[in-house]
Amino acid sequence: MNKFIETDLHNGKHYTYCGVMNVIADLENNQLTEFNFGDFVSYSLLRRVLEERNWKEEDDMDTNGWELDFWVTWKSPTGKSYTVSGCFVLGGLEIRKYDEID
């Protein structure tokens, strides 16, 4: 992980607003195709950053049941689609370039 993305907060990782912005900028500029935030950033923070950068939610969020695994597709201003997925109960959040399966 890049040090500019995370800070050490009481021996735990914490992603800053600016760090999340940097990750999304790298996705938009094709420097990344995916990024795993682990348990260190909330979906609400990621959603806020995506909306501020004019990304559009393409569909409603889907979940799989009791663990509340979720996935939702977002479209960047450049027209590329990305899947945001994670788990509300157990934690974890990642974003990756969306690849349609034929």
Secondary structure as UniProt FT lines:
FT   TURN            3..5
FT   STRAND          6..9
FT   TURN            10..11
FT   STRAND          12..15
FT   HELIX           17..28
FT   TURN            29..30
FT   STRAND          34..38
FT   HELIX           43..52
FT   TURN            53..54
FT   STRAND          56..57
FT   STRAND          62..63
FT   TURN            66..67
FT   STRAND          69..75
FT   TURN            77..78
FT   STRAND          81..87
FT   TURN            88..90
FT   STRAND          93..97
//
